[in-house]
Amino acid sequence: MRILKGVLVQKYGGSSLSDAENIKNAATRIGKTFDDGYRLVVVCSAMGQTTDQLLRLAMSVTPDREPREMDLLLSSGEIISSTLVAMALRAKGYPAISLTGLQAGIRTDGLHGNARIASVDTTRILSEINSGNIAIVAGFQGFTDNFDVTTLGRGGSDTSAVALAGALSAERCEVYTDVDGIFTADPKIVADARKIDEITYEEMLELAAYGVKMHPRSIELGSLYNVPIRISSSFSDQIGTLVHGGIRTMEFGIKVTGVAYDRNVAKITLRRLPDRPGVAALLFERLSAEGISVDTIVQNASLDRYTDISFTVGRDDSDKAMETVRSVAGELDVYDMVADSTLCKISIVGSGMLNAPGYASSMFRALADADINIDMITTSEIRITCIVPELKVEEGVRILHKTFGLGNP
Amino acid sequence: MRILKGVLVQKYGGSSLSDAENIKNAATRIGKTFDDGYRLVVVCSAMGQTTDQLLRLAMSVTPDREPREMDLLLSSGEIISSTLVAMALRAKGYPAISLTGLQAGIRTDGLHGNARIASVDTTRILSEINSGNIAIVAGFQGFTDNFDVTTLGRGGSDTSAVALAGALSAERCEVYTDVDGIFTADPKIVADARKIDEITYEEMLELAAYGVKMHPRSIELGSLYNVPIRISSSFSDQIGTLVHGGIRTMEFGIKVTGVAYDRNVAKITLRRLPDRPGVAALLFERLSAEGISVDTIVQNASLDRYTDISFTVGRDDSDKAMETVRSVAGELDVYDMVADSTLCKISIVGSGMLNAPGYASSMFRALADADINIDMITTSEIRITCIVPELKVEEGVRILHKTFGLGNP
């Protein structure tokens, strides 16, 4: 007799499901976990290149990306991979059933292309896993009150997985990707980058926001529902990195946890705005209404009753953001505006930095010594970020990794 | 102001949506019809090769075709084409919205792979078309009470289109394909085959069952709800063939309407069955329970308390049918069974044949004179069908087309 353990959620990324061989490998791993007695929910991304193929198809018809139609189109990518994973499991003799976002009860708001999960109705999933099935859920997608299909935007499948783990009170959410976990810096750039064994939600959040594998949304959800998240490679049996809310047992005494970077940065600057109340509010309200996620914001000190505002967005959003700014330019009474897509973010992250002086100045000094100009600076309690020229970013990461002693001893 | 006319349903087949160019052409036609003032519902098949690609993907993972998973997988093909058609229309400035089978309210039974439509809830479609949108519906698919996705089997998108036309009391259902309409015989085989302008449901039903473009299910539905169906090419402006229930105004005085053939024939013969009550019932109940559609059935006269039963199925169903027969072989007490996939159906169809003697004998004589052996014979009120060797089928079609004077005068 099969003794039922708790619920486990596994998520497989596109690179882990890129072809039939990888799908079968994922099925082997899923089967093993099921044999261990877990009630198992598996969230699938679209196979490697599927989303790009669908985007190319759409582009061949029209350059307009109508959000509602794009969502329905793209959602088929995860449905295809989910059904294939379910079939691969059944071929191995495991009872698996694939579910769309709708069937999995993932209800969202109506913001097509970047929808937020409103609630998860677990009735169907629970009925499947409690009756002995492995539930294979199409990630990245949900549905509205009107039964329209939505997608969750960047990092969507991670968000699906963590949301389901939270709603099902899962023991853990395992995220399988093509890297062995979270590293102190990108191993492609820094030769002696080390894998981190454990990391807090807050640190991971800062790292994720700055280019490391998982999207911050899913980490936020994990933190909110206290779901431990293990990030590891589907191509090895390495234990990966555990993201959780508890006290770190490893890395003790190290102040900086990792160095992150993000090439997906476009800066927009509005020059000579009248320095009066409500200007920033109007600008960012309008950007928010358009679903544009604004990252760093810097406003210079007022000069002569005029001020400059710079902010960064993802490069995909750059044109839309400029358009939005133009549409309120009259109301804002702005002198001119300019977009720059040649920049990059580089950050150091670490809980240990809190209340410890000297980290910011060490970072600025190290970059300055390497003749890397800093365009903007932002900080949080556990992160210091500089916006630098994209051409200098790899050098910057290597220098900071060395400066803060993150390499192998 | 836009004066709203009645509802029109258009269906575009896979060849009419095979690439971006064809999708844009379909959008042009759809736009023109919309400009005429119709409230418009468009049903899309999957793009040309999509379904085959999805089948190959599935085969690369497992040879098993688990029906529920296959349905969910394949349904994405029609979703992709529908969203692309909607986007192509929006790019031309038309208000279009794509709907899945579920969103379009097409509720079915749970027979995956070959589901039957139970009901159509037109609420969402009506709300879209009455508010000025063109509703683009993914064909071939529906959903069960449990929100599982089903597919409608062969001819599924035609069935979706006619069912929607019926439920919406549409003026007409227009089926766009890659041929100019229904012909007196396959123009690829018979050089002087003529296009038929009008044809009754009953005649079309017989022709459709025997290889001509539309699946009989959709014609039956058309007949049931009295939906006029116009079959024409999306690549020309020819008027096509109108299928309806009224009195034919053309073709008057001609007895045979057309010659049809179907290569998709597998014959299964059960030899030396005990000739006792219930044997045939048991056999065909079991085949029906497996969702296998049986076509021609012939039972020979009893000999020595034993009998032979032959029946034909589609070639795709041949293996499954043999398996099913084997599973009841013990109960049936059958001596042996054999499958033959080298046969073909050839039929003459025409309302005029009713009560007119001599057509059957003319047909058999013409085939005999050409040395074409007849394996089985079946007839309906308006059709005579012979099962003949596949190698002889084209010759047979040409001979019958000539025998019954169907060519251009």
Boltz contact constraints between the chains, C-beta under 6 A:
constraints:
  - contact:
      token1: [A, 20]
      token2: [B, 60]
      max_distance: 6.0
  - contact:
      token1: [A, 20]
      token2: [B, 61]
      max_distance: 6.0
  - contact:
      token1: [A, 23]
      token2: [B, 61]
      max_distance: 6.0
  - contact:
      token1: [A, 60]
      token2: [B, 20]
      max_distance: 6.0
  - contact:
      token1: [A, 61]
      token2: [B, 20]
      max_distance: 6.0
  - contact:
      token1: [A, 61]
      token2: [B, 23]
      max_distance: 6.0
  - contact:
      token1: [A, 61]
      token2: [B, 84]
      max_distance: 6.0
  - contact:
      token1: [A, 61]
      token2: [B, 87]
      max_distance: 6.0
  - contact:
      token1: [A, 61]
      token2: [B, 88]
      max_distance: 6.0
  - contact:
      token1: [A, 62]
      token2: [B, 87]
      max_distance: 6.0
  - contact:
      token1: [A, 62]
      token2: [B, 91]
      max_distance: 6.0
  - contact:
      token1: [A, 64]
      token2: [B, 91]
      max_distance: 6.0
  - contact:
      token1: [A, 66]
      token2: [B, 87]
      max_distance: 6.0
  - contact:
      token1: [A, 66]
      token2: [B, 90]
      max_distance: 6.0
  - contact:
      token1: [A, 69]
      token2: [B, 83]
      max_distance: 6.0
  - contact:
      token1: [A, 69]
      token2: [B, 86]
      max_distance: 6.0
  - contact:
      token1: [A, 69]
      token2: [B, 87]
      max_distance: 6.0
  - contact:
      token1: [A, 69]
      token2: [B, 98]
      max_distance: 6.0
  - contact:
      token1: [A, 72]
      token2: [B, 83]
      max_distance: 6.0
  - contact:
      token1: [A, 72]
      token2: [B, 98]
      max_distance: 6.0
  - contact:
      token1: [A, 73]
      token2: [B, 83]
      max_distance: 6.0
  - contact:
      token1: [A, 76]
      token2: [B, 76]
      max_distance: 6.0
  - contact:
      token1: [A, 76]
      token2: [B, 79]
      max_distance: 6.0
  - contact:
      token1: [A, 76]
      token2: [B, 80]
      max_distance: 6.0
  - contact:
      token1: [A, 79]
      token2: [B, 76]
      max_distance: 6.0
  - contact:
      token1: [A, 80]
      token2: [B, 76]
      max_distance: 6.0
  - contact:
      token1: [A, 83]
      token2: [B, 69]
      max_distance: 6.0
  - contact:
      token1: [A, 83]
      token2: [B, 72]
      max_distance: 6.0
  - contact:
      token1: [A, 83]
      token2: [B, 73]
      max_distance: 6.0
  - contact:
      token1: [A, 84]
      token2: [B, 61]
      max_distance: 6.0
  - contact:
      token1: [A, 86]
      token2: [B, 69]
      max_distance: 6.0
  - contact:
      token1: [A, 87]
      token2: [B, 61]
      max_distance: 6.0
  - contact:
      token1: [A, 87]
      token2: [B, 62]
      max_distance: 6.0
  - contact:
      token1: [A, 87]
      token2: [B, 66]
      max_distance: 6.0
  - contact:
      token1: [A, 87]
      token2: [B, 69]
      max_distance: 6.0
  - contact:
      token1: [A, 88]
      token2: [B, 61]
      max_distance: 6.0
  - contact:
      token1: [A, 90]
      token2: [B, 66]
      max_distance: 6.0
  - contact:
      token1: [A, 91]
      token2: [B, 62]
      max_distance: 6.0
  - contact:
      token1: [A, 91]
      token2: [B, 64]
      max_distance: 6.0
  - contact:
      token1: [A, 98]
      token2: [B, 69]
      max_distance: 6.0
  - contact:
      token1: [A, 98]
      token2: [B, 72]
      max_distance: 6.0
  - contact:
      token1: [A, 103]
      token2: [B, 147]
      max_distance: 6.0
  - contact:
      token1: [A, 147]
      token2: [B, 103]
      max_distance: 6.0
